[in-house]
Amino acid sequence: MSGRLLHPAAVRGIGPGATGTWKPGGRLVIEGAVVVGKNDGDIRIPPPAKVPGQVKLCGCGQSSNRPFCDGSHKR
């Protein structure tokens, strides 16, 4: 994944059965229970998702809501 970095806020825990898939444009889609936290230990609450139980993380570095994807890779 050259050139694609996740924000320092990273996945802290993934529940059993959760899956992650890199999608075109750089986002990482996680389906299932996941906890996203900052390096200082603060937990980040994901924005509402179109698909319940799905979290999209930015992999392109362009999102204004990092570590979450806001669709900036489409522009």
Secondary structure, 3 states (H helix, E strand, C coil): CCCCCCCCCEEEEECCCCEEEECCCCCEEEECCEEEECCCCCEECCCCCCCCCEEEECCCCCCCCCCECCCHHHC
